[in-house]
Amino acid sequence: MILTIDRLGHLGDGVAQTPDGPVFVSGVLPGEVVEGTLSGDRLTEPKIVTPSTDRIKPPCRHSRICGGCQLQHASDPFVAKWKEQVVATALSGQGLSVAFRPLATSPANARRRATLSARRTKGGVLMGFHARGSDTIIPIPECKLLHPSLIAAFPGLEALVTAGGSRSSEVALQVTLTRGGPDVVVTGGKPLDAALRMDLARLVEAHGFARLTWDGETVALRDRPAQAMGTATVIPPAGAFLQATAEGEAALLAAVREALGQQKRIVDLFSGVGTFSLPLATAMEVHAVEGDKAMIAALELAARNTPNLHRISAEARDLFRRPLEPDELKGFTGAVIDPPRAGAEAQTDGLAKSQIPIIAAVSCNPVTFARDARKLVAAGYALDWVQVVDQFRWSTHVELVARFSRPA
């Protein structure tokens, strides 16, 4: 079957319209003519008959089979335009439109955190990302996505799997670069006993890991797994959320600063360990609210140990079940909201009923962002602009910052 690709879907697959409905094709671009075998609603083993002018040679030799990236075959200008269009389409579905600021893209080899899959084999350890649509683990020794320091940790990670992994099941290794070395969280390993604890502690020391957490238990702490957030130094809990790249975090923070302007007192909703709260506190008072008590404790400790900050207050609170109400939002001159992918319907309702003049909204899901944006606009806010930040380079993942303002 020969098809012409009409567009890319939100997961990065090409979509070709046929009389029998849409057909999905992986690894293609709009306008390309492809040939393959139809299997259900997918074209398998597609061959490019007529390539797009936006098609490029993937920079990574693992790209053909690794599932870590979906868009390495597309030029950077195409990806930038496509990601903005994903946001524009989501907003259009809610009856909204907006002006876009220029997209900010993180460079190659910048990812400072990743979750790898691994298992023991007869010959050693198989570790990497899964193949597309498969449980097969693909080794990625020359990955163009991960930071070189993260790739340099591979021998130590493989040693951990050799010591505590299994040939019958996978181990997940979440690795985050910190000032003290890689911070490693392992799930799915063997049960801890005295001998395994000793082996793991020895490996942490030998390979310079900062901290090792094994199925929820801290096994070894060689050095502080510290992160810089503004002028503050934060020790996040094991596995705590952190922006994927330092460049992406800087771009998000710059957009949030611009959105807020000069404020006296702001509320930071879904604050995490202080990605925005701590840098913003150099210029304004901040009240940080986060559902995870351990993350709030890390933020408070960092604030106490950092000089020359404005007052930071912090509150552990489930904003899904108990959002801040309009009367609790009185007195704030600005708000930052950075919810998880599900968005924040309940808290958005509270913001919509408030009189906070400026809201900087951060989102990793254009669909739930658009849903929540519609509520704010319906309540009288103006959607001033959107800044797309592409820190998950070559993936279909989209992050953004938006500015909402309430007319005086």
C-alpha positions as semicolon CSV with decimal commas, in nm:
position;residue;x (nm);y (nm);z (nm)
1;M;0,000;0,000;0,000
2;I;0,121;0,351;-0,089
3;L;0,009;0,644;0,127
4;T;0,074;1,016;0,162
5;I;0,121;1,140;0,518
6;D;-0,114;1,425;0,605
7;R;0,008;1,520;0,952
8;L;0,175;1,400;1,271
9;G;-0,037;1,289;1,562
10;H;0,039;1,407;1,917
11;L;0,246;1,091;1,980
12;G;0,465;1,159;1,676
13;D;0,318;0,897;1,440
14;G;0,232;1,002;1,086
15;V;-0,137;0,999;0,999
16;A;-0,265;0,925;0,649
17;Q;-0,635;0,963;0,579
18;T;-0,792;0,681;0,373
19;P;-1,154;0,600;0,278
20;D;-1,150;0,340;0,556
21;G;-1,019;0,579;0,820
22;P;-0,681;0,700;0,944
23;V;-0,368;0,488;0,905
24;F;-0,074;0,544;1,142
25;V;0,289;0,523;1,033
26;S;0,594;0,563;1,255
27;G;0,911;0,749;1,159
28;V;0,760;0,966;0,887
29;L;0,682;1,334;0,824
30;P;0,390;1,525;0,671
31;G;0,391;1,526;0,290
32;E;0,598;1,210;0,260
33;V;0,487;0,928;0,032
34;V;0,542;0,591;0,199
35;E;0,493;0,228;0,105
36;G;0,431;-0,064;0,338
37;T;0,197;-0,340;0,452
38;L;-0,133;-0,250;0,613
39;S;-0,193;-0,426;0,943
40;G;-0,511;-0,304;1,110
41;D;-0,478;0,073;1,128
42;R;-0,097;0,074;1,098
43;L;0,143;0,058;0,806
44;T;0,424;-0,181;0,897
45;E;0,781;-0,173;0,766
46;P;0,726;0,159;0,586
47;K;0,964;0,263;0,310
48;I;1,002;0,629;0,217
49;V;0,915;0,677;-0,149
50;T;0,923;1,058;-0,149
51;P;1,101;1,218;0,150
52;S;1,013;1,551;0,307
53;T;1,254;1,842;0,284
54;D;1,238;1,844;0,666
55;R;1,380;1,489;0,688
56;I;1,736;1,468;0,822
57;K;1,975;1,188;0,909
58;P;1,921;1,099;1,278
59;P;2,224;1,212;1,480
60;C;2,219;0,903;1,704
61;R;2,309;0,559;1,573
62;H;2,060;0,402;1,816
63;S;1,763;0,598;1,685
64;R;1,626;0,333;1,449
65;I;1,538;0,088;1,726
66;C;1,561;0,280;2,055
67;G;1,233;0,414;2,192
68;G;1,392;0,704;2,378
69;C;1,344;0,952;2,091
70;Q;1,062;0,979;1,839
71;L;1,162;1,276;1,621
72;Q;1,533;1,248;1,539
73;H;1,446;1,217;1,170
74;A;1,295;1,568;1,169
75;S;1,479;1,901;1,140
76;D;1,490;2,131;1,443
77;P;1,275;2,401;1,273
78;F;1,009;2,140;1,192
79;V;1,004;2,008;1,552
80;A;0,979;2,361;1,691
81;K;0,688;2,447;1,464
82;W;0,516;2,114;1,533
83;K;0,541;2,149;1,911
84;E;0,397;2,500;1,898
85;Q;0,117;2,367;1,677
86;V;0,040;2,096;1,934
87;V;-0,020;2,371;2,192
88;A;-0,212;2,589;1,946
89;T;-0,439;2,297;1,852
90;A;-0,510;2,218;2,218
91;L;-0,599;2,583;2,283
92;S;-0,810;2,604;1,969
93;G;-1,011;2,308;2,096
94;Q;-1,104;2,526;2,394
95;G;-1,183;2,829;2,178
96;L;-0,855;3,006;2,263
97;S;-0,564;3,150;2,066
98;V;-0,238;3,309;2,177
99;A;0,085;3,472;2,067
100;F;0,389;3,243;2,099
101;R;0,730;3,348;2,221
102;P;1,030;3,189;2,040
103;L;1,076;2,827;2,145
104;A;1,370;2,738;2,372
105;T;1,536;2,402;2,296
106;S;1,782;2,221;2,521
107;P;2,103;2,108;2,347
108;A;2,198;1,749;2,273
109;N;2,359;1,547;2,554
110;A;2,193;1,765;2,819
111;R;1,957;1,526;2,999
112;R;2,068;1,514;3,362
113;R;1,815;1,255;3,475
114;A;1,678;0,940;3,315
115;T;1,521;0,608;3,404
116;L;1,701;0,312;3,252
117;S;1,585;-0,049;3,234
118;A;1,821;-0,338;3,298
119;R;1,841;-0,709;3,361
120;R;2,113;-0,961;3,426
121;T;2,206;-1,195;3,144
122;K;2,437;-1,494;3,106
123;G;2,706;-1,268;2,971
124;G;2,661;-0,976;3,209
125;V;2,404;-0,695;3,208
126;L;2,168;-0,560;2,943
127;M;2,086;-0,193;3,015
128;G;1,931;0,093;2,822
129;F;1,591;0,211;2,696
130;H;1,311;-0,004;2,561
131;A;1,267;-0,045;2,187
132;R;0,963;0,125;2,039
133;G;0,645;-0,054;2,144
134;S;0,844;-0,340;2,296
135;D;0,981;-0,476;2,623
136;T;1,317;-0,538;2,454
137;I;1,600;-0,343;2,617
138;I;1,826;-0,156;2,372
139;P;2,179;-0,068;2,491
140;I;2,259;0,303;2,430
141;P;2,635;0,353;2,486
142;E;2,648;0,645;2,238
143;C;2,318;0,810;2,332
144;K;2,294;1,169;2,206
145;L;2,027;1,256;2,460
146;L;2,196;1,189;2,794
147;H;2,459;1,408;2,961
148;P;2,812;1,265;2,927
149;S;2,840;1,237;3,307
150;L;2,528;1,024;3,312
151;I;2,669;0,795;3,041
152;A;2,994;0,777;3,238
153;A;2,792;0,625;3,524
154;F;2,687;0,324;3,314
155;P;2,965;0,088;3,438
156;G;2,866;0,156;3,799
157;L;2,497;0,108;3,724
158;E;2,572;-0,222;3,552
159;A;2,771;-0,328;3,857
160;L;2,467;-0,255;4,077
161;V;2,252;-0,475;3,853
162;T;2,512;-0,754;3,860
163;A;2,508;-0,744;4,240
164;G;2,136;-0,708;4,299
165;G;1,949;-0,767;3,975
166;S;1,773;-1,074;3,841
167;R;1,771;-1,264;3,513
168;S;1,396;-1,320;3,543
169;S;1,279;-0,961;3,585
170;E;1,377;-0,605;3,499
171;V;1,536;-0,351;3,727
172;A;1,456;0,019;3,686
173;L;1,736;0,264;3,759
174;Q;1,642;0,631;3,798
175;V;1,964;0,832;3,778
176;T;2,000;1,204;3,849
177;L;2,321;1,405;3,825
178;T;2,399;1,605;4,141
179;R;2,691;1,804;4,278
180;G;2,795;1,500;4,483
181;G;2,771;1,249;4,198
182;P;2,487;1,042;4,050
183;D;2,184;0,993;4,274
184;V;2,048;0,645;4,199
185;V;1,706;0,500;4,281
186;V;1,663;0,130;4,206
187;T;1,332;-0,054;4,195
188;G;1,277;-0,421;4,126
189;G;1,604;-0,544;4,275
190;K;1,667;-0,842;4,500
191;P;1,554;-0,816;4,864
192;L;1,819;-0,655;5,082
193;D;2,020;-0,870;5,319
194;A;2,345;-0,804;5,505
195;A;2,568;-0,930;5,226
196;L;2,388;-0,734;4,953
197;R;2,395;-0,417;5,162
198;M;2,771;-0,449;5,196
199;D;2,817;-0,512;4,824
200;L;2,600;-0,216;4,727
201;A;2,771;0,020;4,972
202;R;3,108;-0,083;4,830
203;L;2,990;-0,015;4,476
204;V;2,858;0,328;4,570
205;E;3,201;0,420;4,704
206;A;3,390;0,265;4,414
207;H;3,186;0,438;4,144
208;G;3,138;0,775;4,314
209;F;2,760;0,770;4,348
210;A;2,622;1,030;4,586
211;R;2,332;0,821;4,716
212;L;2,174;0,482;4,650
213;T;1,812;0,408;4,730
214;W;1,708;0,045;4,690
215;D;1,335;-0,027;4,667
216;G;1,254;0,270;4,891
217;E;1,540;0,232;5,142
218;T;1,853;0,447;5,145
219;V;2,137;0,195;5,138
220;A;2,434;0,429;5,108
221;L;2,501;0,805;5,126
222;R;2,856;0,884;5,013
223;D;2,802;1,257;4,948
224;R;2,521;1,512;4,947
225;P;2,304;1,476;4,632
226;A;2,281;1,854;4,612
227;Q;2,112;2,068;4,346
228;A;2,156;2,442;4,289
229;M;1,832;2,641;4,272
230;G;1,913;3,008;4,241
231;T;2,155;3,089;4,521
232;A;2,021;2,802;4,733
233;T;2,149;2,447;4,766
234;V;1,876;2,183;4,789
235;I;1,901;1,818;4,892
236;P;1,596;1,663;4,723
237;P;1,441;1,342;4,856
238;A;1,532;1,031;4,659
239;G;1,336;1,019;4,336
240;A;1,200;1,373;4,372
241;F;1,098;1,556;4,057
242;L;1,368;1,763;3,887
243;Q;1,357;1,937;3,551
244;A;1,517;1,718;3,284
245;T;1,793;1,960;3,179
246;A;1,965;2,253;3,345
247;E;1,904;2,455;3,028
248;G;1,534;2,369;3,029
249;E;1,501;2,468;3,393
250;A;1,673;2,800;3,322
251;A;1,438;2,869;3,029
252;L;1,129;2,789;3,236
253;L;1,253;3,009;3,522
254;A;1,332;3,298;3,287
255;A;0,982;3,281;3,138
256;V;0,823;3,267;3,485
257;R;1,025;3,570;3,596
258;E;0,918;3,762;3,287
259;A;0,554;3,664;3,336
260;L;0,550;3,777;3,700
261;G;0,745;4,098;3,659
262;Q;0,805;4,289;3,982
263;Q;0,586;4,137;4,251
264;K;0,587;4,175;4,628
265;R;0,436;3,848;4,741
266;I;0,357;3,539;4,535
267;V;0,221;3,189;4,590
268;D;0,399;2,895;4,426
269;L;0,150;2,611;4,377
270;F;0,291;2,257;4,328
271;S;0,627;2,401;4,428
272;G;0,822;2,075;4,451
273;V;1,159;2,130;4,619
274;G;1,171;2,496;4,516
275;T;1,261;2,509;4,146
276;F;1,085;2,846;4,121
277;S;1,034;2,943;4,487
278;L;1,400;2,965;4,582
279;P;1,527;3,171;4,284
280;L;1,223;3,402;4,295
281;A;1,276;3,465;4,667
282;T;1,577;3,681;4,587
283;A;1,330;3,949;4,473
284;M;0,994;3,876;4,642
285;E;0,822;3,695;4,927
286;V;0,708;3,343;4,841
287;H;0,454;3,105;4,991
288;A;0,529;2,754;4,858
289;V;0,264;2,482;4,858
290;E;0,335;2,118;4,771
291;G;0,164;1,788;4,851
292;D;0,483;1,595;4,927
293;K;0,600;1,660;5,284
294;A;0,956;1,546;5,213
295;M;0,993;1,792;4,927
296;I;0,858;2,077;5,140
297;A;1,105;1,983;5,415
298;A;1,391;2,000;5,162
299;L;1,273;2,341;5,042
300;E;1,245;2,478;5,396
301;L;1,592;2,353;5,489
302;A;1,743;2,514;5,180
303;A;1,564;2,842;5,253
304;R;1,690;2,851;5,613
305;N;2,048;2,795;5,499
306;T;2,048;3,056;5,220
307;P;2,123;3,419;5,307
308;N;1,969;3,727;5,146
309;L;1,636;3,573;5,052
310;H;1,301;3,734;5,107
311;R;1,069;3,549;5,342
312;I;0,973;3,199;5,226
313;S;0,684;3,022;5,396
314;A;0,597;2,665;5,302
315;E;0,297;2,438;5,339
316;A;0,251;2,065;5,276
317;R;-0,098;2,036;5,129
318;D;-0,278;1,817;4,877
319;L;-0,389;2,074;4,619
320;F;-0,607;1,821;4,439
321;R;-0,821;1,746;4,742
322;R;-0,776;2,074;4,928
323;P;-0,689;2,357;4,689
324;L;-0,626;2,707;4,816
325;E;-0,955;2,893;4,820
326;P;-1,005;3,255;4,705
327;D;-0,995;3,393;5,060
328;E;-0,660;3,217;5,117
329;L;-0,525;3,372;4,798
330;K;-0,593;3,728;4,913
331;G;-0,283;3,943;4,949
332;F;-0,079;3,767;4,682
333;T;0,024;3,986;4,390
334;G;0,118;3,692;4,168
335;A;0,095;3,314;4,141
336;V;0,302;3,035;3,988
337;I;0,129;2,705;3,920
338;D;0,319;2,399;3,792
339;P;0,092;2,094;3,824
340;P;0,162;1,739;3,703
341;R;0,032;1,611;3,368
342;A;-0,324;1,578;3,497
343;G;-0,342;1,954;3,536
344;A;-0,509;2,125;3,832
345;E;-0,882;2,169;3,779
346;A;-0,968;2,223;4,145
347;Q;-0,687;2,471;4,210
348;T;-0,759;2,650;3,883
349;D;-1,115;2,702;4,006
350;G;-0,973;2,875;4,313
351;L;-0,741;3,094;4,106
352;A;-1,024;3,186;3,867
353;K;-1,229;3,316;4,160
354;S;-0,934;3,506;4,308
355;Q;-0,820;3,861;4,238
356;I;-0,453;3,772;4,183
357;P;-0,349;4,003;3,897
358;I;-0,076;3,786;3,737
359;I;-0,049;3,408;3,698
360;A;0,254;3,228;3,554
361;A;0,131;2,883;3,450
362;V;0,382;2,605;3,381
363;S;0,261;2,287;3,214
364;C;0,390;1,960;3,068
365;N;0,057;1,870;2,905
366;P;-0,095;2,103;2,643
367;V;-0,436;1,936;2,667
368;T;-0,486;1,985;3,041
369;F;-0,322;2,328;3,018
370;A;-0,579;2,434;2,757
371;R;-0,863;2,299;2,969
372;D;-0,747;2,496;3,273
373;A;-0,668;2,804;3,062
374;R;-1,028;2,815;2,941
375;K;-1,147;2,843;3,303
376;L;-0,916;3,134;3,373
377;V;-1,014;3,318;3,055
378;A;-1,384;3,259;3,126
379;A;-1,327;3,419;3,468
380;G;-1,184;3,736;3,313
381;Y;-0,813;3,663;3,275
382;A;-0,633;3,739;2,949
383;L;-0,397;3,478;2,805
384;D;-0,109;3,709;2,712
385;W;0,150;3,474;2,567
386;V;0,292;3,121;2,568
387;Q;0,658;3,016;2,571
388;V;0,720;2,655;2,460
389;V;1,028;2,497;2,620
390;D;1,166;2,184;2,451
391;Q;1,385;2,025;2,713
392;F;1,285;1,671;2,608
393;R;1,468;1,707;2,279
394;W;1,362;1,476;1,992
395;S;1,059;1,356;2,187
396;T;0,690;1,439;2,154
397;H;0,691;1,584;2,507
398;V;0,594;1,953;2,523
399;E;0,646;2,196;2,813
400;L;0,539;2,556;2,833
401;V;0,503;2,870;3,041
402;A;0,203;3,100;2,994
403;R;0,118;3,443;3,131
404;F;-0,235;3,525;3,246
405;S;-0,330;3,873;3,360
406;R;-0,646;4,011;3,512
407;P;-0,730;4,364;3,393
408;A;-0,728;4,620;3,673
